[in-house]
């Protein structure tokens, strides 16, 4: 490791989400959790924008693009009022002026960008990335000022100085070697001085310094990138739930918090709709095997869920999740003019070109037809791209027009322990059928980690409860 990081052994990276940064009181709690750990070992924290602030920033940019100057000014006033109020509630009077000056500078930077958008009547992606990162920069400034006011040296660090990415604005991918070099240069000296780095989540920059953002789950992703770049001992992600659960407790009242799951299980659960870490978040940690804790900043005494490379898995699933806003798209050739393999290849190419996430896919060997499950929000652009991809085949009658069913839901059963467990799939299907729920499609990968099942949306919640009970996942 670079010598400038030599003082960061046993390093803990902690990430605080929007609800954990949502008010002056919540920021004080996050700061206390941070300084308690900082007293024992080196700590770096990554922070999200205050809850609802990113939505406010995005709405401001939409209003600017639409020419709604009055709406934009109202949003800027609301943004200013929210952060001024927080500073005044959070900080002792002696520390308020510097923090408020910083808040006004950052909001002034945002105002300049969005007013440029107002003149242009559009939102260029590079400008959008620069603007939307202001939310995290504001929250980093405030919590760093508070931690300083409580006697612990701390400094806000713009992640654009640390995380290097490619040039895909809005959904950038980190360049880990370059990030490692930047982290050693920017954060290493802070550790040497025992100063606590408060790093903005979600944002980064290209090699030539242009601001980028990291897409869905971006702040969590920032934290895992930083943890990997700094060779952290572990990563704690603070949210407003007790950990990763066996099912959504709103659907299954006796769902319980899992003590431990694997990276692969967490990724599968997130992919199938559970509000856990986005699959991208875990990718930087895999090579080094850095464990992650999902913890609740509203109940920090609770242990949370540990996410690790491998666990000793007992037979059976670990969790059930579901997604209701999905669509099932079926494609079928007419006759034998076009092969099913070619049809599927062209359909997958179209979905990739439309940047559509494929949740599940299943096929028929005889009729050469197949169906796939996608998010409802991505249906229109998926169908548009499929129409373009199959324009000739549709015109000549080689392929039926895609059939769409939007009255379906996805149920996914996840667990490392399912591999080779005889009779498990049959028990799951029987539990669903006992509720008089028809199974529309089934998909299972060769790893046997997940069984994905499409059912009628009207029966989805009952199906989740039935499978959760059948698999013995309830709390003791």
Steps between C-alpha positions, in 0.01 A plus 500: 500500500612858439684635804251785534237243593720315745315654795164366385532137611179361648319774307123523525300669224148600601228625266195699615192508276252781445277415796806478727590853380140622488502763777727671751408235760581214262831660402591525869432126538711420191781717636489323838513158333796623299701654782442200728670281240762764415617486861589133450638483145533692171161585348384655173134577443297539182177700510190533285305818448234578760181305430290651219779738393607304192135496387488877550817549295371282216164676505680835480682384189174382344341838569801675349480286187125572471552876538317513835701785656254559786503132595879496484531803729258339749713185505821699553336679792387167650850352456656800672248506784541127571878519535507833682255362756703183541823696552340720765352201685817295466787734576602719791471869414876545464514238223192609310637782285769292326254216437229733371752670270589156365133409452434824311806445279386149403140604438634790295696250290184294450298811415751602233481155336121478497458854374726403214264210434210747510663703221584192296166326551680169555696300758839391362615184678837639617327805650237276662771294669671812630170641630352192666818444704434823690266315739777274628746789515257693721447212743876426517570864580246505784595176674872577471438843659301337782763233569766776511285701741491197732879483518589239237702621199296438183495626144247473216650332194340528157508145357575656160854537639517133597293269279612478137253372240442457130308764303150348521322796658210403724613140546879496513723201577796541736861465390638328807877543454464872435259527793748325725769752401267795558387362838861464615572858398183666636389286795832349608631828648177544697549163669859596578368809685219297664247717319169339411418512125132568420465394138206582275307202367373450145744726316842457340693639202667395177877481469500855363289627790148522358234418763312170464245310708473129574137423415261287705620426853774754435574602859527139618715433194726794593552349844595157366736654242667698777518198730669295227737781400607551863523127587243550775446235763123529463218719370194598704198634311256684724135515390160520670437123524644239736677305226413271212182305570358167393215689329345845485348543851213699347394180323622245754459626860711218647796555267830512687838665457766274352821474704715432198471458122741479210585763241322289239182471707491874570550576131221261397261646757571854381459397137159349576361801681619489860613836640851381575837584349503545124703223328752759378572596860646161581722462191805698625505301826504151353868477409617600847215326684417811705195429720205740503259568785149630429401686817225729630608849611161534675578191709881474505498251785361234265768289331371523143586259218852403401568447128801281425650299211391161634304349786416150612153476349238269640272336248223721368439865417605797708251759378201571276457827313259637243448772241155606387571762234615260230391389154523160331588525130454192277655457155420217258611421145245406233601170344863392469634785285691648790661293777417552864868548582535783248176656620615494860842640409344792311254569782779505760702732275200735483455498877867575550484788250202642691686462834220278636562279802398138439347360819429146376478308174349163410439317173316213329709248309227389253328823400825695525317777683630667811398763753687735724420717797601868514413801713179674400684833490723364223224341290444783250862532398539121491205464260626786283841339467349156432282649224812647340700178541228281347373748240573270204380181672176667608442646152542157336297313760791294636435611858186574696471844654629489860227416752506695824345409835516779757285325759784288635738513794842350566568279801861395560620240748870544582753294692841341466360200686251416222764337285429128482213509749265230369131580480537868584360635174202266528423622852518864386267440204259302719491779760407751228237271347337449841415871487327443163766710327599405148871490416555668161876451451798353686872570462793354690868549427753219498642622832165415666540817705164647395164370384309779321125452462250719315146494641188712462560832674175462694643190669856618551478596865326177598760305304785672689341418836434141401857437380649674805299273728567183298876562512501553877639853481286656773648648815529272797 
